[in-house]
């Protein structure tokens, strides 16, 4: 992953509503959610939600699929994985024992 790609993803998540959207979509993997349902659950106007979803999609951490008349959004777990690996790639200066607590925290959720 390039610095610019990581910065775009982190910038997209650096806004409260977008962070809430991303966390909601992660909870609803692998089925995803329709845009209208996301807006309803987070109590955000649909046109505002569309803008937020567009920013997350352009940042490579959310993807969409058209299903009939609705668009279903999903967290892009490959994008999340790439971002996470980018952030911890040089973790602990080559001392894996220092990274053990981080890995232990990530293991139960996956």
C-alpha positions as CSV (number, residue, x, y, z in Angstrom):
1,X,0.0,0.0,0.0
2,X,1.2,3.5,-0.8
3,X,1.2,6.4,1.6
4,X,-1.4,8.2,-0.4
5,X,-3.8,5.3,-0.3
6,X,-3.4,4.9,3.5
7,X,-3.9,8.6,4.0
8,X,-7.1,8.5,1.9
9,X,-8.5,5.6,4.0
10,X,-7.5,7.2,7.3
11,X,-8.9,10.6,6.2
12,X,-12.2,8.9,5.3
13,X,-12.4,7.3,8.7
14,X,-11.4,10.6,10.5
15,X,-15.0,11.8,10.5
16,X,-17.6,10.6,13.0
17,X,-20.4,9.5,10.7
18,X,-18.1,7.7,8.3
19,X,-16.4,5.9,11.2
20,X,-19.9,4.8,12.4
21,X,-20.8,3.7,8.9
22,X,-17.7,1.6,8.5
23,X,-18.0,0.0,12.0
24,X,-21.7,-0.8,11.2
25,X,-20.8,-2.4,7.9
26,X,-18.1,-4.5,9.6
27,X,-20.7,-5.8,12.0
28,X,-22.9,-6.7,9.1
29,X,-20.4,-8.7,7.1
30,X,-20.7,-10.7,4.9
31,X,-24.3,-9.6,3.9
32,X,-23.8,-5.8,3.9
33,X,-26.6,-3.3,4.1
34,X,-28.7,-1.2,1.8
35,X,-27.8,2.5,1.8
36,X,-31.3,3.4,3.0
37,X,-31.0,1.1,6.0
38,X,-27.6,2.5,6.9
39,X,-29.1,6.0,6.9
40,X,-32.0,4.9,9.0
41,X,-29.9,3.1,11.6
42,X,-27.5,6.0,12.0
43,X,-30.3,8.7,11.7
44,X,-28.6,10.5,8.8
45,X,-30.4,12.0,5.8
46,X,-30.1,9.7,2.7
47,X,-28.4,12.4,0.6
48,X,-25.8,13.0,3.3
49,X,-25.3,9.3,3.7
50,X,-24.7,8.9,-0.1
51,X,-21.9,11.5,0.2
52,X,-20.3,9.6,3.1
53,X,-20.5,6.3,1.4
54,X,-18.9,7.7,-1.7
55,X,-16.0,9.0,0.3
56,X,-15.5,5.6,1.9
57,X,-15.7,3.8,-1.4
58,X,-13.2,6.1,-3.1
59,X,-10.9,5.5,-0.1
60,X,-11.0,1.8,-0.8
61,X,-12.6,0.6,2.4
62,X,-16.2,0.2,1.4
63,X,-17.6,-1.4,-1.8
64,X,-21.0,-1.5,-3.3
65,X,-23.2,-3.9,-5.4
66,X,-26.4,-3.1,-7.1
67,X,-29.2,-5.5,-6.1
68,X,-32.3,-4.8,-8.1
69,X,-33.3,-1.2,-7.2
70,X,-31.1,-0.9,-4.1
71,X,-27.4,-0.6,-3.6
72,X,-25.9,-2.8,-0.9
73,X,-22.7,-1.6,0.8
74,X,-20.1,-3.8,2.4
75,X,-16.9,-3.1,4.3
76,X,-14.0,-3.9,2.1
77,X,-12.1,-6.3,4.4
78,X,-9.2,-6.6,1.9
79,X,-8.8,-2.8,2.1
80,X,-9.0,-2.9,5.9
81,X,-6.4,-5.7,6.0
82,X,-4.1,-3.8,3.7
83,X,-4.4,-0.7,5.8
84,X,-3.8,-2.5,9.0
85,X,-0.8,-4.3,7.6
86,X,0.6,-1.0,6.3
87,X,0.3,0.5,9.7
88,X,2.0,-2.3,11.6
89,X,4.4,-3.6,8.9
90,X,7.5,-2.4,10.7
91,X,6.0,-3.0,14.2
92,X,8.3,-3.2,17.1
93,X,11.6,-3.0,15.1
94,X,11.6,-6.7,14.4
95,X,10.9,-7.8,18.0
96,X,7.8,-9.9,17.6
97,X,7.3,-10.3,21.3
98,X,6.5,-6.6,21.5
99,X,3.7,-7.1,19.0
100,X,2.2,-10.1,20.8
101,X,-0.4,-8.0,22.7
102,X,-1.6,-6.4,19.5
103,X,-2.0,-9.7,17.8
104,X,-3.7,-11.2,20.8
105,X,-6.3,-8.4,20.7
106,X,-7.0,-8.9,17.0
107,X,-7.2,-12.7,17.1
108,X,-10.5,-13.2,19.0
109,X,-12.5,-10.9,16.6
110,X,-11.4,-12.8,13.5
